[in-house]
Amino acid sequence: METPVLDGVLFILARLVEFFNIGVIILFAIRGVPAKYIYAVLSVTVLSLISFVVSLLFKGDTALKVSFLITLGAFFVMVLITRHALRKASVSIVLPEDARCPVCSAFIKPDKAIALSVGNFYLFFDEEDHLRKFLASPEDYAKIRRIQIKREDIGKAYIYKEGLWSEVNYTRFDI
């Protein structure tokens, strides 16, 4: 290939990779992936864009090729970050068939189920309101159900119908 054609191909490929990285950032934001992964992908994308701007200033074949290599490296780092983030965000919580809400004792329907991480186990709720009631005084429900719960062990809640984790603030649950 001639140098101008190769330069054009490298330029187009680098921009496509950067657009893909930006798409991953948007996907992460929509899926509720933790901000540290969004910032990590954003950082490597910005590094790639900076290398492109620097290559424009130097206007040389070598500068464009180095910029492309940096963009390609940023893409591979983004793939590793994405793989790690999605593995961390994957859900392996299976709703037991006999799961009952700790507030009302009703069986949990999969379309309304919410799982609350409490230490190394999960409690399942049939409604958001019941989760809110539980979070208002978990000790009371723990006594009734004969389970050990410490406020500091209460983690995130997983909303099955949305497929998303949500932060829980002891007395508040916001979707």
C-alpha positions as CSV (number, residue, x, y, z in Angstrom):
1,M,0.0,0.0,0.0
2,E,1.1,3.5,-0.6
3,T,1.8,5.7,2.3
4,P,-1.1,8.1,1.9
5,V,-3.5,5.2,1.6
6,L,-2.0,3.5,4.6
7,D,-2.2,6.7,6.6
8,G,-5.9,7.1,5.6
9,V,-6.7,3.5,6.7
10,L,-4.9,3.9,10.0
11,F,-6.7,7.2,10.6
12,I,-10.1,5.7,9.9
13,L,-9.4,2.6,12.0
14,A,-8.2,4.7,14.9
15,R,-11.4,6.8,14.9
16,L,-13.6,3.7,14.7
17,V,-11.8,2.2,17.7
18,E,-12.3,5.5,19.6
19,F,-16.0,5.5,18.7
20,F,-16.3,2.0,19.9
21,N,-14.7,3.0,23.2
22,I,-17.1,5.8,23.6
23,G,-20.0,3.3,22.9
24,V,-18.7,1.1,25.7
25,I,-18.7,4.1,28.1
26,I,-22.3,4.8,27.2
27,L,-23.2,1.2,27.6
28,F,-21.5,1.1,31.0
29,A,-23.4,4.2,32.1
30,I,-26.8,2.7,31.0
31,R,-26.1,-0.7,32.6
32,G,-25.1,0.8,35.9
33,V,-21.5,-0.4,35.8
34,P,-19.5,1.1,38.7
35,A,-18.0,4.5,37.9
36,K,-14.4,3.3,38.4
37,Y,-14.7,1.2,35.2
38,I,-16.3,4.0,33.3
39,Y,-13.5,6.3,34.3
40,A,-10.9,3.7,33.3
41,V,-12.3,3.3,29.8
42,L,-12.7,7.1,29.5
43,S,-9.1,7.5,30.5
44,V,-7.7,5.2,27.9
45,T,-10.0,6.8,25.3
46,V,-8.8,10.3,26.2
47,L,-5.2,9.0,26.0
48,S,-5.9,7.7,22.5
49,L,-7.4,11.1,21.5
50,I,-4.5,13.0,22.9
51,S,-2.1,10.8,20.9
52,F,-4.1,11.6,17.8
53,V,-4.0,15.4,18.4
54,V,-0.2,15.2,19.0
55,S,0.2,13.2,15.7
56,L,-1.6,16.0,13.9
57,L,0.8,18.6,15.3
58,F,3.8,16.6,14.1
59,K,2.3,15.7,10.7
60,G,4.6,12.8,10.0
61,D,4.1,9.2,9.0
62,T,5.8,8.0,12.1
63,A,3.6,10.2,14.4
64,L,0.4,8.8,12.8
65,K,1.7,5.2,13.2
66,V,2.6,5.7,16.8
67,S,-0.8,7.3,17.4
68,F,-2.4,4.3,15.9
69,L,-0.4,1.9,18.0
70,I,-1.4,3.9,21.1
71,T,-5.0,3.8,20.0
72,L,-4.8,0.0,19.5
73,G,-3.2,-0.4,22.9
74,A,-5.9,1.7,24.4
75,F,-8.5,-0.6,22.7
76,F,-6.9,-3.7,24.2
77,V,-6.8,-2.1,27.7
78,M,-10.5,-1.2,27.2
79,V,-11.3,-4.8,26.3
80,L,-9.6,-6.0,29.4
81,I,-11.4,-3.5,31.6
82,T,-14.7,-4.3,29.9
83,R,-14.2,-8.0,30.4
84,H,-13.3,-7.5,34.1
85,A,-16.2,-5.1,34.7
86,L,-18.8,-7.4,33.1
87,R,-17.5,-10.4,35.0
88,K,-17.9,-8.4,38.2
89,A,-21.3,-7.2,37.2
90,S,-22.6,-10.6,36.2
91,V,-25.3,-12.1,38.3
92,S,-25.2,-15.6,39.7
93,I,-28.1,-15.1,42.0
94,V,-30.7,-17.7,41.4
95,L,-34.1,-17.0,42.9
96,P,-35.0,-20.1,44.9
97,E,-38.5,-21.5,44.1
98,D,-39.4,-21.5,47.8
99,A,-38.1,-18.0,48.5
100,R,-40.3,-16.0,50.8
101,C,-40.4,-12.3,51.6
102,P,-39.0,-11.6,55.1
103,V,-41.6,-8.9,55.6
104,C,-44.9,-10.6,54.5
105,S,-43.9,-14.2,54.1
106,A,-45.3,-14.3,50.5
107,F,-43.7,-16.4,47.9
108,I,-41.5,-14.4,45.5
109,K,-42.6,-13.9,41.9
110,P,-39.7,-13.7,39.5
111,D,-41.1,-10.6,37.7
112,K,-41.1,-8.6,41.0
113,A,-38.2,-10.1,42.8
114,I,-35.5,-8.1,44.5
115,A,-32.5,-9.7,46.1
116,L,-30.7,-7.9,49.0
117,S,-27.1,-8.8,49.7
118,V,-26.6,-9.3,53.4
119,G,-23.1,-10.5,54.3
120,N,-22.6,-13.8,52.5
121,F,-26.3,-14.5,51.8
122,Y,-29.3,-13.0,50.1
123,L,-32.7,-12.0,51.2
124,F,-35.5,-11.9,48.6
125,F,-38.3,-9.4,48.6
126,D,-41.6,-9.5,46.6
127,E,-42.0,-5.7,46.5
128,E,-39.9,-2.5,46.7
129,D,-42.1,-1.3,49.6
130,H,-41.3,-4.4,51.6
131,L,-37.6,-3.9,51.0
132,R,-38.0,-0.3,52.2
133,K,-39.8,-1.5,55.3
134,F,-37.1,-4.0,56.0
135,L,-34.3,-1.4,55.6
136,A,-36.1,0.9,58.0
137,S,-35.6,-1.6,60.8
138,P,-33.7,-4.8,59.8
139,E,-33.2,-5.8,63.4
140,D,-36.9,-6.3,64.0
141,Y,-37.3,-8.5,60.9
142,A,-34.1,-10.4,61.8
143,K,-35.6,-11.3,65.2
144,I,-38.9,-12.5,63.7
145,R,-37.1,-14.6,61.1
146,R,-34.4,-15.7,63.5
147,I,-31.5,-14.6,61.3
148,Q,-28.4,-12.6,62.2
149,I,-28.2,-9.2,60.4
150,K,-25.9,-6.3,61.1
151,R,-26.5,-3.0,59.3
152,E,-22.9,-2.9,58.1
153,D,-23.5,-6.3,56.3
154,I,-26.3,-4.9,54.1
155,G,-25.0,-4.5,50.6
156,K,-26.6,-3.8,47.2
157,A,-30.0,-4.9,46.0
158,Y,-30.5,-6.7,42.7
159,I,-33.7,-5.9,40.8
160,Y,-34.4,-8.9,38.6
161,K,-36.8,-7.3,36.1
162,E,-34.3,-4.5,35.4
163,G,-31.2,-6.8,35.6
164,L,-29.4,-4.1,37.6
165,W,-27.7,-3.7,41.0
166,S,-28.8,-0.7,43.1
167,E,-27.1,1.0,46.0
168,V,-28.9,0.7,49.3
169,N,-28.6,3.3,52.0
170,Y,-29.8,1.5,55.2
171,T,-33.1,3.4,55.4
172,R,-33.6,4.2,51.8
173,F,-33.8,2.3,48.6
174,D,-33.8,4.2,45.3
175,I,-34.2,2.8,41.9
